Amino acid sequence: MSGLLAGKRLLVTGVITEASIAFSVARIAQEQGAMVVLAGYGRLSLVERIARRLPKPAAIVELDVTNPAHLRSLARRIGEHVAGLDGVVHSIGYAPPACLGGGFLDASWEDVATALHVSTYSLKSLTTACLPLMGPGASVVGLDFDGSRAWPVYDWMGVAKGGLEATSRYLARYLGHRGIRVNLVAAGPLRTTAAKSIPGFVEFEKSWTRRAPLGWNVTDHDAAGRACAALLSDWFPATTGEIVHVDGGFHAVGG
């Protein structure tokens, strides 16, 4: 077997449609020789249907990252399909409608708490749930959207992403002695199911298209998928706590 991820055993969360970044990660990982297990939430029949569009079959486990029972049993259930994990992809995020669209000052703590639990704390809970299956050289990669600034209409999801970035750094700190790397890929705006729930998302698209030095294609998920594959591979053995921007260079230039 050949490829950048030959022989790697990976858990990929967040495969909802073919237009999800996670689907591109799973597809590219399989093409590069990895064995992929998918984690799905809610309608598993939908995940199963999408999984059939991957180059190779992929086992599926159910996972609600807010369900302690799911997390406690996750390593055992994954272990029914693979003997261990060399990588975990966190592509999980959700914020109630009240947390988006300009209502930042009015969102309730209950709604904000949901956004932070699902979108931020889940990086820690997913990683620790998988720890029994991971050893030295393993890699955790999360999907991010630049949390260093306040974006229009992104509101509490932006706060959640800022927290995700901090969480990844602390995980990198506490898991480094185990030889486990933790990094994020901050992609530019892409047309995904999650993006459809963000009011005014089209303004993000227009801004990126105008300003990104390399240009930007909101329907091309491959660049982000390839970055994830690279971080899951052995080619970044001394990189952890990093945020790799895959945004056409938008983050590096002024308005």
Order of alpha helices (4+ residues) and beta strands (2+ residues): beta-alpha-beta-alpha-beta-alpha-beta-alpha-alpha-beta-alpha-beta-alpha-alpha-alpha-beta
